[in-house]
Amino acid sequence: MQAIPRRVLCASVCLLLVSAAIAIAVEVKFDKVEYMPPKVEGQKKSAEPVKGHLIFDKEKKAVEFQDTKSQILVTIPYDKIKSLLYEKTSRPRYAEAILVSPFFLLSKTKRHFLSIQYTDANGSGAFCMLHLDKSNASDIANTAEAETGKSVERTEEK
């Protein structure tokens, strides 16, 4: 059996690393995100949140939400985005206080949201509301700012 020349091996490894870096650089994908569908007129209840992934696609220059079945539900081109708002809300833990211990009233649950206001294909105003996981909420807000070139307004409810 003949050994592979060192130059060929080095070139192959370098090519593999470069192609992996290019594949990574094309899109930034975040898990643990829920899309909050807008309420349709005439319906009393809002549609249930859809679990999936938030994708910042550098090639398409668009933000996309993909559900767990790999279906793209929303695509927003960067140049159509008007504003970005990151909200951190808090509320008392009433259910836990009733079911487990009254000490839960002393703590609050925090929820993280990213709202994207944009112009749709018809030229009218639209928005997209995303519920983020606490583990990646700040990373998503920072990535949204870096990728879109728009500043993210940040609010926190105390």
PyMOL commands that set and color helices and strands:
alter all, ss='L'
color gray80, all
select helices_A, chain A and resi 6-26+78-80+94-99+102-106+137-148
alter helices_A, ss='H'
color red, helices_A
select strands_A, chain A and resi 27-36+50-57+62-67+72-77+81-92+108-119+125-132+152-156
alter strands_A, ss='S'
color yellow, strands_A
deselect
rebuild
show_as cartoon
